[in-house]
Amino acid sequence: MTYHGPGQIVAYLLLDLRRLGYGVRELVRRIEQAVIDLLADHGVQGERLAGAPGVYVGGAKIAALGLRVKQGCTYHGLALNVDMDLAPYRAINPCGYAGMAVTQLGDLVPEVNMQEVEAALARRLLERIYGG
């Protein structure tokens, strides 16, 4: 289960993996790396956790991934917590993990601007999905 709300960027990636020439695992790696790159642009160290797709900062999830693939095409995508009320996460098990901590970019970089982060995420996704 996940939660989507104001102050979160939800990016749905509609991609044809056959045209891209790589599989789901590689796509997940590239999406995660795009978010890690974006965080690094803001001086924040993002990381992957083995067996738990998404991006984490200090063990707390900052970006969730949820892909569906049908006939080689992807649906859904990712959610990046930027500047939101994190309280609803206390009522759920984020991505099915009981007690998982969540965080957001605004708590780590208080001067963050939602529109700038949206544009930067789009650029980073394009770079990683199409460039490696």
C-alpha positions as a printed NumPy array, in Angstrom:
array([[  0.   ,   0.   ,   0.   ],
       [  1.108,   3.533,  -0.618],
       [ -0.247,   7.008,  -0.147],
       [ -0.418,   9.893,  -2.61 ],
       [ -1.115,  13.425,  -1.5  ],
       [ -0.41 ,  17.115,  -2.022],
       [  3.293,  17.932,  -1.951],
       [  4.272,  14.667,  -3.593],
       [  5.39 ,  14.27 ,  -7.196],
       [  3.693,  11.327,  -8.86 ],
       [  5.259,  10.456, -12.215],
       [  3.587,   7.829, -14.369],
       [  5.994,   6.41 , -16.905],
       [  4.379,   4.981, -20.018],
       [  7.243,   3.223, -21.756],
       [  7.72 ,   0.479, -24.321],
       [ 10.534,  -1.662, -22.921],
       [ 10.928,  -3.461, -26.243],
       [ 11.857,  -0.172, -27.912],
       [ 14.168,   0.754, -25.067],
       [ 15.939,  -2.609, -25.323],
       [ 16.085,  -3.468, -21.634],
       [ 13.949,  -5.16 , -19.018],
       [ 12.05 ,  -4.267, -15.881],
       [ 14.967,  -4.65 , -13.469],
       [ 17.107,  -2.308, -15.545],
       [ 14.255,   0.195, -15.744],
       [ 13.833,   0.094, -11.959],
       [ 17.582,   0.665, -11.552],
       [ 17.449,   3.635, -13.932],
       [ 14.433,   5.21 , -12.215],
       [ 16.052,   4.809,  -8.811],
       [ 19.28 ,   6.322, -10.141],
       [ 17.396,   9.318, -11.552],
       [ 15.984,  10.019,  -8.078],
       [ 19.39 ,   9.451,  -6.444],
       [ 20.904,  11.928,  -8.928],
       [ 18.171,  14.473,  -8.175],
       [ 18.743,  14.16 ,  -4.443],
       [ 22.503,  14.549,  -4.936],
       [ 21.804,  17.803,  -6.799],
       [ 20.344,  19.023,  -3.488],
       [ 23.195,  17.685,  -1.349],
       [ 21.214,  14.664,  -0.124],
       [ 22.597,  11.126,  -0.309],
       [ 19.96 ,   8.721,  -1.587],
       [ 20.428,   4.974,  -1.676],
       [ 18.838,   1.702,  -2.657],
       [ 17.926,  -1.03 ,  -0.181],
       [ 18.278,  -4.639,  -1.315],
       [ 14.891,  -6.257,  -1.884],
       [ 12.944,  -3.039,  -1.335],
       [ 12.472,  -1.007,  -4.535],
       [ 12.555,   2.738,  -4.134],
       [ 14.995,   5.311,  -2.859],
       [ 15.92 ,   5.854,   0.781],
       [ 17.69 ,   8.505,   2.824],
       [ 19.136,   7.258,   6.091],
       [ 16.899,   4.176,   5.891],
       [ 13.702,   6.219,   5.426],
       [ 11.819,   5.939,   2.14 ],
       [ 11.69 ,   9.15 ,   0.133],
       [ 10.559,   7.699,  -3.214],
       [  8.336,   4.718,  -3.915],
       [  8.233,   2.764,  -7.169],
       [  5.233,   0.874,  -8.437],
       [  5.404,  -0.44 , -11.976],
       [  3.052,  -2.641, -13.892],
       [  4.198,  -4.181, -17.139],
       [  1.795,  -5.54 , -19.709],
       [  2.966,  -6.782, -23.112],
       [  6.303,  -5.008, -22.681],
       [  4.759,  -1.636, -21.809],
       [  4.962,   0.018, -18.406],
       [  2.189,   1.644, -16.457],
       [  2.375,   3.541, -13.181],
       [  5.724,   4.824, -11.988],
       [  7.065,   6.598,  -8.935],
       [  6.12 ,   8.915,  -6.112],
       [  8.657,  11.326,  -4.63 ],
       [  7.898,  12.952,  -1.279],
       [  8.805,  16.63 ,  -1.559],
       [  6.815,  18.856,   0.825],
       [  3.816,  17.073,   2.262],
       [  2.054,  15.964,   5.416],
       [  3.653,  12.603,   6.251],
       [  1.083,  11.767,   8.966],
       [ -1.058,   9.496,   6.705],
       [  1.904,   7.125,   6.411],
       [  1.512,   6.284,  10.113],
       [ -1.821,   4.625,   9.322],
       [ -0.408,   2.264,   6.682],
       [  2.504,  -0.069,   6.049],
       [  4.292,   1.871,   3.298],
       [  4.801,  -0.438,   0.329],
       [  3.895,  -3.367,   2.581],
       [  6.712,  -2.843,   5.112],
       [  5.471,  -2.524,   8.694],
       [  7.094,   0.337,  10.57 ],
       [  8.978,   1.702,   7.565],
       [ 10.057,   5.276,   8.139],
       [  9.33 ,   7.824,   5.429],
       [ 10.892,  11.195,   4.779],
       [ 10.662,  14.052,   2.316],
       [ 13.019,  16.391,   0.546],
       [ 11.543,  19.465,   2.246],
       [ 12.646,  18.197,   5.669],
       [ 16.191,  17.727,   4.377],
       [ 16.373,  20.865,   2.202],
       [ 13.899,  23.411,   3.623],
       [ 14.159,  25.876,   0.708],
       [ 13.069,  23.277,  -1.856],
       [ 10.712,  24.481,  -4.598],
       [  8.118,  22.   ,  -5.89 ],
       [  8.108,  23.258,  -9.509],
       [ 11.898,  23.182,  -9.697],
       [ 11.992,  19.642,  -8.307],
       [  9.329,  18.536, -10.816],
       [ 11.341,  19.913, -13.735],
       [ 14.606,  18.469, -12.423],
       [ 13.042,  15.037, -11.896],
       [ 11.706,  15.026, -15.454],
       [ 15.193,  15.88 , -16.77 ],
       [ 16.87 ,  13.234, -14.637],
       [ 14.359,  10.563, -15.689],
       [ 14.893,  11.37 , -19.367],
       [ 18.67 ,  11.219, -18.922],
       [ 18.61 ,   7.878, -17.14 ],
       [ 15.839,   6.125, -19.064],
       [ 17.161,   7.03 , -22.475],
       [ 20.845,   7.553, -21.727],
       [ 21.85 ,   5.018, -19.122]])
